[in-house]
C-alpha cells in the first residue's frame, strides 16, 4: 500500500492550503488514487475554521500516520518550482526520522515542477505564456516581468531565469521584453544573483512608463502573492510614484489547470524509476 502526498513549503495563510487541497483533489481524480495535501511546515497552525473545518497537516505527522496505518511506500510530490533548501535539506532529514521508526517503508521523492534530470520540458513556460496572454493590453506591446520570491539558492534562481528565457521566446514580438525579477533578496554581495528586485525594476526608465505585465511565478496565494500580498504593495507603491505606469498581474501558476499535467508526469516518474528512492543511509552519513 502506498501513500502519496502533494507537498508545499507551507503558509499561515489559509488560501495556500485550500489551493494545495484543490490541486491534490484534481490529481486524485486523474490518477485514480488518493493524493493527500500536506505542507512541510507552518500550515498546521492555521485555525481549523479557516480551512473548511478540516485541520491542515504537515508532512511528517501525516506520513507517520500513513505508516502506522500500513503504508509500505510513501511518495512525496513537491509543489515547488526548483530545488529549494526545503527539498534538499529539511525534507530528506524529516523522512530519515520517519524511516528510523518504520524501516520497512520505502520513500520516494519526485522531482519538482522543473525537472533538471529530464528533457527540456516547455510546459511550464507555455503555462506562463497563457497567463501573460490573458492580460495583453490593446495597442502597445507590453513589457513583462517574471517575478518570483527570490531565493538564497542560485539553482532556484537559475530555474526562474531559464523560464524567463523560454517565456521570451514563446511570447516573441507580442511583447517588448521579458525580464526576471525577485520580490526580495538577502543582504550581501553573495546574493546579488537575485537582482533586479521588482521594486527597482519598476523604477527603471523602461518599466516605469506604459503597460507592464507581472507574470507571477508563485503556486498559491499567501503572504507574498495574491490579494493584499507583498507584491501587490510593491506595485501599488510603484504606480503612486509613476503616473504613466500601467500594471496588470497574471493569475498564479498553481491556478492554471495545466499544472496538473506536469505534476502527473513527475509522479509517474517517481513511481516507475528506482532513482527516486530516498537514500536514507547516505543522508544519515552526512550528519
N, C-alpha and C positions, 0 to 999 in steps of 0.2 A: 504494500500500500504506500502511495506517495502523497505528500502534501506540497502544494505549490503556493508560493507567496509572491505577490507583486509588492515590491518594497521601494518606498521613497525614503528620503532623509528624515522627514518628519517636520511638523509645524505645529504651533499652538493655535493656528487659525483653522476653524472647522471646515472652511471651504476646501482646504487641501485634502483632508481626509475624505470628504464627500466625493471629490473628483477621483481620488485613488480608488475608492469603492466602485464608482461608476465604471471606470476602465476595467477593474478586476471582474465586474459582472459581465461586461461585454466579452472579455477573454473567456470566461467560464462558458458562455453561450457558444462561442465559436469553437472552443476546444472540446466541449462535451465533458468536461470535468471541472471540479471546483477550484477556482483560483481565489485565494484569500488576500485581502488588503492588509498590509502591516507596514509600520514605519520603523526605521532604525532607532529613532529617539523622539522624545517630546510629545507625540500625539496622545499618549495615554493620560496626559494632564488636561486634555480638553474636557470641559463639563459634558457629561453624557447627554444632557438635554439639548446641547448644540449640535450633536451628531445623530439626530433622529432616534435617540433613546438607546442606541447600541454603542457600548464603550469602544473607543478607538484603542487599538492594540499596537504594541511594539513587537518586533520580530522575535527577540529572544524568548520571552514567555510564551508567545503563540506557537513557536516551533517546538518548544519543550512540551507544551500541551499535546501537540500532534504526535510527538514521540511517545508520550505516555499512553496515548490512545491507540498505539500500534503502528504508526507510520514507520516504515523502514527506509524511506528515501525522502529527503526534503530538497525541493528545488527553489532557489531564490532567483527571482526575475527582477533585475534592477530597473526601476523607473528613474533612470539617470541618463544624461547625455554621454558622459565620458567617465574616465577612471578617477573619480574623486577620492579623497583620502578616506571618506566614509566607506567606500567599497574596498579599497586596497589595504586599509588598516583596521578600522573598527569591526567591519563585518566578519572577516576571517577569524579574528580573535574571539568574537562573540560565538561564532559557530564552533570554534575549538572547545569552548567551555561546554557547549551543548553536547558535543561528541564525547567529551570526557565522561559525561553522565550516561550517554547512550552510545557506546562504542560500536554497536551493530548498525547504526543509522548512517547511511550514505548521504552526503551533502553535495549538491551540485549548485554552482553559481553561474548563471548565464552572463553573456556579455551585455554591457549597457547598450543603449539605443544605437550609438555609433560603434560598430564592430571593427576594432582595429586589426583583428585577426583575419577578417574576411575580405571579400571583394569590395570594389568601390560602389557601395550601395547608395544610390542617389535619392532614395525615397524620402528621407528626412528633408533634404533640400527641396524636393518637389512640394512637400507638405508646407514648408515655409513660404515657398513661392505662391502657393494657393492663398495662404493667409495674406500675403502682401497684395496680390491682385484684387482681393476683396476690397481693398482700401484705396485703389487707384483714384486720384483726382481727375477731373476733366481738364484737358489742356496741357499744362506743363508737366514734363516728366519729373517725378519726384526724386528726391534723394532718399536712400534707405539706410537706416542704422540697425544692424543686427545686435540686439542688446541681451547680454546675459548678466548674471550676478557679479561675476569677477571671481577668480579663484587663485589661491596661493600655489596651485599645481600647474606648471607650464603645460603639461599634457592636456589638461582640461581646457585651457585657453586655446591650445592648438586645435582641438576639436572645433571650437567655435570659429576660429579663423578659417579652417578648411570649409566649414559650412558657408561662411560668408563668401568665399571664392566660388563655391558651387552655385550659390544663390545668385551671384552676379552674372554668371554665365547663363543661368536659366531665365533671368529677367531681361537680359540683353539690353537692347536700345530703348525698352519701355521705361527704364529708369536712368537718371543721370549718373548715379554711383551707388555702390553698396559698401558700407564701412562697418567694421566690427567695433563694438564699444562695450565697456564694463559699467555696471551700476556703481561699483565701488572697488577699492583695492586696498591692500595693506600698505602701510608706510614702508619706505626703504627702496633703494635702487634695485634690489633683487626682485621686487615685484612690479617693476616698470613694464613688464610684458603685458600687463593688463590695460595699459593705455591704448586709446584715449578713454577717459571717463566720459560717460554720457553728458554730464553737466558741462564739461569743457567743449565737447564736440558741438553741442547746441549753441555755444557762444562763438564758434568759429565763423568766419565770413561766409563760407559755403553753406553751412547748415542753419544760419540764423535768419534766413530770408526764404520765403516760398514754402512749397509743400514738402514735408518730411514725413516718412512713414517709419514708425518704430516697429521693427519685426521682433517680436518678443520670444527670446529663446528661454522660455520657462515652461514647465509642465503643468503646474497647478497654481491657482490663485492663493495668495498668502500675504505675508507682511511686505514683500517686495513687489510682487506683480498683482495685477487685478485692481479692482476699485478701491481707492483710498490708500494704495500701497506706496512704497518709497519712490518708485519710478513715476507714478502719477504726480507726486510732489515735485520731482525734478523737472519734468517737462512743463508743468504748470508755472513754475518759477521762471523757466526759460521764456515762456510766452509772455510773461509780465515784462521781462527785460527787452524782448524783441517783438515789436508790434506787428511786424510783417511775417512772423514765423507761424506757419500753419502745420499742426501736428495731428497725424492720425495714428492710432495704435491698433495693431493686429490682435486677434484672439491668441490665446496661448497654445503652444504646441500640443499639450495634452488634451486640449479641447477639440482637436481635429480628429475626425473618425479614422483617418489613415494611420494613426498611431498604433491602433490595434494590430494591423497587418505586420508592422515592424516587430512588435512585441511577440507575436505568434512565431515569427521566424527565429527570434532569439531563444524562445522557449523550446522550440523543436530542436535547435542546435544543441542545447544543453541536455535534452533528453537522449539524443541519438549519439552524442560524441563523448567518449570517456575522458577527453581532455578537460572537461568542465567539472570533473570530480574535484572537490576541495582536498588539497594535500595537507591534512591536519598535522602529521609528524613534522613536515617542513616548517609549518607555522610555529609549532612548539619549539623547534630547534632554533628559531630566531630570537628567543627570549632568554 
